[in-house]
Amino acid sequence: TLVGVIIAPLNKFLASDWKIKPISFCINLATFCNLLLSIFCKDTKKISETKKKKEKIELQIYLTSSDTPIYVGKNNLQNEYLTHQFARPNDLWMHVKDGPGSHVIIHKDGEYTEEEIRTGAILAAYFSKYQDSSSVAVDYTKVRNVKKIPGRRNCFVTYTNQKTIYIDPDKNIIDKYTKAFFLMQTWHLLDL
């Protein structure tokens, strides 16, 4: 932690040059730590709010008839985690063309069936602003072709080597697939 990194060298310096008791034995260690945090972290309230937002990520999972999992991120945090941390390079990534919406990942080794691609496209179209439209354009490509846009939030991406499928979002089709929730503890996001 930040406090441990600062205290260890400080203890060595104080004990050798000033013959002062190490800080770890001081009664006011908490006060000292808060002082250090206030010096090095200007907005500790903002840090704790960020920490709370990133503790748990809940992804929706839909299973096709062949039990292939299709993961859906439904907000910026879930989309970023799903695309850039959870997905493997050969997974299939889907998103509506030219509009905001969910990132959809089909998690599978091997070739994708037409049913899997159509199901993923229906999910991407349904969980977008084009939910009530017909013939929605959905782009799909391998995750390795999806890149973050520098200077933008992590959920904004650019992609290459995509194909486009036109699909009608249909809630009845979505309801027939098994839906589950995948709760992921994201400890690596909590590092300060």
C-alpha positions in Angstrom: 0.0 0.0 0.0 1.0 3.6 -0.3 1.4 4.0 3.5 3.7 0.9 3.7 5.9 2.3 0.9 6.3 5.6 2.7 6.7 4.3 6.3 9.4 1.7 5.7 12.1 4.1 4.3 11.0 6.8 6.8 11.5 4.3 9.7 15.0 3.5 8.5 15.9 7.2 8.2 14.5 8.1 11.7 16.1 5.1 13.5 19.5 5.6 11.9 20.0 9.4 11.9 17.7 10.6 14.7 17.4 7.6 17.0 13.6 8.0 17.0 11.3 5.0 17.8 9.9 3.5 14.5 6.6 4.9 13.4 4.9 1.5 13.5 5.1 1.7 17.3 3.7 5.2 17.6 0.3 5.6 19.1 -0.8 8.1 16.5 0.0 5.9 13.5 -3.5 6.4 12.1 -3.1 10.2 12.4 0.3 10.0 10.6 -1.2 7.9 7.8 -4.1 10.2 7.3 -1.6 13.1 7.1 0.4 11.3 4.5 -2.7 10.5 2.5 -3.8 14.1 2.6 -0.4 15.2 1.3 -0.1 12.6 -1.5 -3.8 12.1 -2.4 -5.5 15.4 -2.7 -9.0 14.1 -2.9 -9.4 11.1 -0.6 -13.2 11.3 -0.8 -13.0 10.8 -4.6 -10.7 7.8 -4.2 -13.1 6.1 -1.8 -16.1 6.8 -4.1 -14.2 5.3 -7.0 -13.3 2.3 -4.9 -17.0 1.7 -4.1 -18.0 1.8 -7.8 -15.4 -0.8 -8.8 -15.9 -3.5 -6.1 -18.3 -5.7 -8.0 -19.2 -6.2 -11.6 -22.3 -8.1 -12.5 -22.5 -9.5 -16.1 -25.6 -11.1 -17.6 -25.0 -14.4 -19.2 -27.3 -16.0 -21.8 -26.8 -19.7 -22.8 -27.6 -20.8 -26.3 -29.1 -24.2 -27.1 -25.6 -25.6 -27.4 -24.7 -24.1 -23.9 -22.4 -21.5 -25.4 -22.2 -18.6 -22.9 -22.9 -15.1 -24.3 -22.0 -12.3 -21.9 -23.6 -8.9 -21.9 -22.3 -5.7 -20.3 -25.0 -3.2 -19.6 -23.1 -0.1 -18.5 -19.8 1.6 -19.1 -18.0 -0.2 -16.3 -19.3 -3.6 -17.3 -18.5 -3.0 -21.0 -15.0 -2.0 -20.2 -14.4 -5.0 -17.9 -16.0 -7.4 -20.3 -14.2 -6.3 -23.4 -10.7 -5.4 -22.1 -10.2 -7.7 -19.1 -12.5 -10.7 -19.2 -12.7 -11.6 -22.9 -10.0 -13.7 -24.6 -8.4 -12.5 -27.9 -10.3 -15.1 -30.0 -13.7 -14.4 -28.4 -16.3 -12.8 -30.6 -17.2 -9.1 -29.7 -20.5 -7.5 -30.8 -21.9 -4.0 -30.7 -24.6 -2.0 -32.6 -23.1 0.0 -35.4 -22.8 3.7 -34.9 -24.7 4.0 -31.6 -24.5 3.4 -27.8 -25.2 0.0 -26.5 -24.1 -3.1 -24.7 -20.9 -4.9 -25.5 -21.6 -8.6 -26.1 -19.0 -11.3 -25.9 -19.4 -14.9 -27.2 -17.0 -17.1 -25.2 -16.1 -20.1 -27.2 -13.2 -22.1 -28.5 -13.5 -23.0 -32.2 -15.9 -21.8 -34.9 -19.1 -19.9 -34.1 -22.4 -21.2 -35.3 -25.0 -19.1 -37.1 -27.3 -19.5 -34.1 -24.6 -18.1 -31.7 -23.9 -15.1 -34.0 -27.6 -14.3 -34.5 -28.3 -14.6 -30.7 -25.4 -12.3 -29.9 -26.5 -9.8 -32.5 -30.1 -9.9 -31.1 -28.7 -9.2 -27.6 -26.5 -6.4 -28.8 -29.4 -4.8 -30.8 -31.9 -5.3 -27.9 -29.7 -3.8 -25.3 -29.1 -0.6 -27.3 -31.0 2.6 -28.1 -32.3 0.8 -31.2 -34.3 -1.7 -29.2 -37.6 -0.8 -30.9 -36.1 -0.6 -34.4 -36.1 -3.2 -37.1 -33.1 -4.4 -39.2 -30.5 -3.1 -36.7 -26.9 -3.2 -37.9 -24.6 -5.1 -35.5 -20.9 -5.2 -36.0 -18.9 -8.2 -34.8 -15.2 -9.0 -34.8 -12.6 -10.9 -32.7 -11.7 -9.2 -29.4 -8.1 -8.9 -30.5 -9.4 -6.3 -33.1 -11.0 -4.1 -30.5 -8.9 -1.3 -29.1 -9.4 1.5 -26.5 -9.5 5.0 -27.8 -6.7 7.1 -26.2 -8.0 10.0 -24.1 -11.6 8.7 -23.9 -13.3 6.6 -21.3 -12.4 2.9 -21.4 -15.8 1.8 -22.8 -15.2 3.8 -26.0 -13.5 1.6 -28.6 -12.4 1.4 -32.2 -12.3 -1.9 -34.1 -11.2 -3.4 -37.4 -11.9 -6.6 -39.5 -15.6 -6.4 -38.6 -18.5 -8.0 -40.3 -22.0 -6.6 -40.1 -25.3 -8.5 -39.5 -28.7 -6.9 -39.8 -31.1 -8.2 -37.1 -34.5 -7.5 -35.6 -34.4 -7.2 -31.8 -37.0 -9.6 -30.3 -37.6 -9.9 -26.6 -39.4 -13.2 -27.1 -36.3 -14.8 -28.6 -34.2 -13.4 -25.8 -36.5 -14.8 -23.2 -36.1 -18.3 -24.5 -32.4 -18.4 -23.6 -31.3 -19.2 -20.1 -30.2 -16.1 -18.3 -27.9 -16.0 -15.4 -25.8 -13.5 -13.6 -22.0 -13.6 -13.3 -20.8 -11.8 -10.2 -17.1 -10.9 -10.5 -14.9 -9.5 -7.7 -12.5 -7.2 -9.4 -9.7 -6.8 -6.9 -7.2 -5.6 -9.5 -9.4 -2.5 -10.0 -9.1 -1.6 -6.3 -5.3 -0.9 -6.3 -4.5 2.6 -5.2 
